[in-house]
Amino acid sequence: MLSRQRKMRRRARSDVAGSKILAYSRVCSVVAARSATRGLVHAWISTRASMALRNCHNFHDFRRLAKRRLPGPIFDYIDGAADEETTHRRNTKAFESCDLVPSVLRGVGSVDLSVTAMGQKLALPVYCSPTALQRLFHHQAERAVAAAAAKYGTMFGVSSLGTVSLDELRKAHDTSQIYQFYFHKDRGLNRAMLQRAKDARIDIMMLTVDRLRVGTANAIFAQTFPYRSG
């Protein structure tokens, strides 16, 4: 009888201890879940903050930000290349093999980055190349590119598939301007486009002659965002 009572007491104490352990485990689970949630929220906030334009410091940062902001087909149109992207990889590798050789012991009291390219004096050794359909990925389109080029004293290009007129851009900015010209089968259209470029006082004509057909990547994009090619 006494042995049975002792066993019952031990079992009761064990049940109480088990209940306390279970309750403690539940509390720990809740705390852990809340901490994890806070961690996820902080990580999300940190990611959002890190993806802001002011935190972009190189090409890769801008690319990641564009991928988050743009619809998939539009990002692929800008970022992708044709077919297996072999030429894209070769070009990238070629640029990676280039070294910048600094001029040492020259003084930095007067730094001059200006260059002359295609007969145009530029304040920077870079310029904004022509890109088609810019309004797809920025509401100001070529207006924004032209304003940035004018601000930093370099030139910019406008594609034959541009979304802002050459005349409007020339009236807004007096900086050097390139017009990328696609030669069409319609000779009348060619003459009209060339006349528009002349009237807008385009500084440089950039003739594209290797576009026999739309590349595979662009053809996929065109199924979603159709446009006519000459």
N, C-alpha and C positions, 0 to 999 in steps of 0.2 A: 504493500500500500504506500509506504513512504517512498519507495523507489519510483512508483508511478507518479506521485506528486512532484518529485524532483524533475522527472522527465517532462511533465507538463509545464513546469516553471521555465525549464530551459527552452522548450519549444516556443513559449510565449515571448521570452526575451529575444529569441532568434527571429520571431516574426516581427517584433518591434524594430529590431536592428535592420531587418530586411526592408521594412517600410521606410525607415529613415534613409537608407542607402538609395532606394528607388526614388524617393522625393528629392534627395540631393542630386541624383543623376538627371532628373527632369529639370531641376533648376539650372544645372550646368548646361544642359542641352539648349534651354531657352537663352541663356546668356551667350552660349557659343553661336546660336543662330542669329541673335541680335548683333553680335560682334561681326559675324560674317557678312550680315546685311550692310552694316555700317562700312565694312571694308569694301564691299562691292560698290556702294554708293560713292565712297571716297575715290575708289579706283576709276569709276565712271566720270566723276567730276574732274579728276586729274587728267584722264584721257581727253575729255572735252576741252579742258584748258590747254593741254599740250598740243591739240590740233588747231588752235587758233592761228590766224595768219601771222600775228606778231611773233609767234614761236617757231616760224619756219626759217631755217638758216641755210638750207641747201636744197638741191634738186629733189632729193629723196623725201624731204619734209613736205615740199609742195606737192609731190606726187601722191603721198599718203593722204594729204588733206583733200586733194581733188578726188581721189577715189572714194572718200567718205561723203563728199558733198554732191557729186554728179551722179545722175542715173547711169546704170551700167553700160548701155550702148554708146552713150556720149563719151564716157571715159575711155572705153575701148577704141572708139574712133580716134581720139587724140593720142592715146598711149600705145596702141597696137601698130603692127606693121603687117605687110602682106605675106600670105602663105605661111611658111615655117619661120618667118622672121630672121632668116639667115643673115641678110644684109644688115638688119638692125643690130644683131649681135656683133657682126664684124666692125661696124662703125663705132659701136660703144667700146669695143676692145681697142680700136685704133686710138680713140681719144684717151683711154686709160693709160696708154703707153707714152703719152706726151708728158714731158717734164717742164715745169716752170723754173727757169733759171734766173734768180734775182741778181740785180746789179748791186753789189755790196760797196760800202764805204763811199757812197755817192751823195749822202745827205738827203734829208726829207723836208727841207725848208720849202721847196717848191716841187710838188709832185704833179707830173703831167702824164695823163693816161690817154691823151688824144692820139688819133691815128687818121690816116687818109685811106679810105676804102672806096673803090669804084669812082674815084674823083671827088668824093664827098669828105669834108673835114668833120670828124666825129669826136666828141668829147670823151667817149668811152670806146674801148676796143671790141664792143659787141653791138649788135643791132637786132631789132625785132623782125624776124622773117615772116613772110606771108603765110597765113593760115586760113583755110576756107571755113565758111559757116560759123564764124565766131559767136554769133548771137545765140547759138545753141548752148554755149557754156558760160556766157556772161551777158547780162542785159544791156550793157553799154557797147559790147562788141568792139569793133575797130576804133571806136571813139576813145575807149579806155587805153588801148595800146598806143594810139597816136599821142594822147596826153602824156603818158609815161615817157615815151620817146622824146617828146619835146621838153619835158621837165629835166631830163638828164642829158640832153644835147646829143642824141643819137638819131638814127633814121629808123623807119618802120616800113613794112611792106603790106600791100593789100592784094589779096588773091582775086582771080577772075570770078571766083565764087564768094566774093566778099558780101557783107550784109549792110554796108554803109557806103554811100556814093563817094567817089574820088573827089568830086567837087566840094562836098561838105567838109571832108577832112582837110583839104587844102585851105579852105576859108578859115578853118578853126586853128590850124597850125602851119607855120612856115618852115618846119623842119624838113630835112630831106625825105623823100618818099619814093618807094619802089612799087612798081605794078607788075605782078606776076601774070603773064599773059599766056593763055592756052590758045593755040592755033586751031580754029574750027574749020569744018568743011564749008560752012557758009561764009564765003568771002565778004559778003555784005556785012555780016555780023562782025567779022574781023575789022573791017574798016571803021565801023561805028565805034567799036571798043577802043581802037587806037586813037580815034578822034577825041573821044572822051578823055583819054589819058593826056593827050596833047593840050586840050582845053584846061585841064586841071594842073597843068605845068608839072607833070610827073618828072622827077629827076632821072630815074633809072627804069628801063624796061627789062624785065627778067623773063625771057622766053623759055617756056617749058615745052620740050619736043619729044620726051620719052614716054608719054602717057598714051600708049596704044589702046589700053583697055583698063577698066577699073579693077584694082587688085582684089583678091579674095576677101580680105578683111573689110575693105570698103563696100564690097558687094553685099556682105552680110549686114553691114550697117545700113545700107540703102534700103533693105527690106523693111526696116523699122522707120527710117527717116528718108523717104524717097526724094531724090532730086535728079534733074536731067543733066546728063553729061553730053558734051558736044562731040 
